[in-house]
């Protein structure tokens, strides 16, 4: 009976789950994994700590779910879209453009990725980092194989991921400086097109 009462008390609505993940993503991106506690996420999301722990289990699990949600949304979108595109060139353009759109438009996503990279360089990766990113890279490789219609060498996939991440990071930097000489949308379209063309050369298209 007590467990049933606890379950009822701590259940979390879908809208609250989404709010917790949005707030957590923003805070993790701004302060890093170690710089954020569940209490802060609870205070800013308006969802109680017991409810957050009941649903996510731990801070590490919440962080992983935030990142997985952002990666998976783009991978799922590309996987669905390529079924209607016949040519590998069109599929690859869509793949690269989609990841650029997601990472550049969603600064939280970009910051989360680069904070993880920074922590690894500083030799303090968070729990489950290697397992999570190995899975994510394998998922990207699977999608890239489907896009190209043939197995792609892992070094090519690695080069493409590196290109997309680096391009998004520097494009975000340039967009805030006077290096951008055009209006925002025209400049964005030009950067996106340049990334796609470079990506096609990496994949020999």
Beta strands, then each sheet from edge to edge (+ up, - down):
end
